[in-house]
Amino acid sequence: MLLLLKIMGEAKRRKSLGLSPREKKINIEKSDRYFSWLPVTKSNIKKYPFMGVATMILGAIIFLVSGGANSINN
């Protein structure tokens, strides 16, 4: 019987002992990302709070250098 219990899997062992199946642990929050496809995490935003402003300024500089302001007036 002892050898049979070692070979037997947990589900079969629980069934033979009359126990209910084990409940699955559900982890709702898998990571601290805002979106699964976005590589920016909440901890990154907390660590570097100026990152959003710096990105916006960089985008504005690229927009102005590429001549984007001229295309708005035309």
C-alpha positions as a printed Julia matrix, in Angstrom:
74×3 Matrix{Float64}:
   0.0    0.0     0.0
   2.87   2.39    0.83
   4.47   1.76   -2.57
   1.12   2.38   -4.26
   0.8    5.77   -2.53
   4.25   6.83   -3.72
   3.41   6.05   -7.35
  -0.04   7.55   -7.14
  -0.48  11.22   -8.1
  -1.94  13.79   -5.76
  -5.37  13.84   -7.44
  -5.74  10.07   -7.15
  -4.46  10.12   -3.56
  -6.98  12.8    -2.55
  -9.76  10.85   -4.26
  -8.84   7.62   -2.48
  -8.75   9.42    0.89
 -12.16  10.98    0.2
 -10.86  14.55    0.11
 -12.19  17.19   -2.23
 -10.01  18.38   -5.11
  -7.48  21.05   -4.25
  -8.59  24.61   -5.0
  -6.62  26.43   -7.65
  -4.78  29.53   -6.55
  -5.81  32.4    -8.82
  -3.34  35.25   -9.11
  -5.3   38.15  -10.6
  -2.42  40.61  -10.64
   0.35  38.83  -12.55
   2.54  41.88  -12.95
   2.52  45.56  -12.23
   2.18  46.59  -15.88
  -0.58  48.93  -16.95
  -1.14  46.93  -20.15
   0.34  43.52  -20.89
   1.84  44.71  -24.19
   3.29  47.95  -22.76
   6.84  47.53  -21.39
   6.38  50.36  -18.84
   5.51  49.17  -15.34
   3.96  50.99  -12.41
   7.18  50.67  -10.43
   9.1   52.36  -13.28
   6.67  55.28  -13.24
   7.05  55.64   -9.47
  10.84  55.45   -9.73
  11.06  58.0   -12.59
   8.08  60.4   -12.31
   9.63  62.84  -14.82
   9.68  60.22  -17.59
   6.29  61.26  -19.04
   7.22  64.94  -19.22
  10.62  64.17  -20.74
   9.0   61.97  -23.4
   6.5   64.7   -24.25
   9.27  67.31  -24.59
  11.33  64.96  -26.78
   8.3   64.34  -29.01
   7.67  68.09  -29.35
  11.31  68.71  -30.32
  11.21  65.97  -32.95
   7.89  67.32  -34.26
   9.22  70.86  -34.6
  12.56  69.82  -36.17
  10.84  67.63  -38.74
   8.75  70.59  -39.94
   5.51  69.54  -38.34
   4.58  73.12  -37.41
   4.66  74.14  -41.1
   2.23  71.38  -42.03
  -0.32  72.64  -39.49
  -0.51  76.12  -41.07
  -0.94  74.8   -44.64
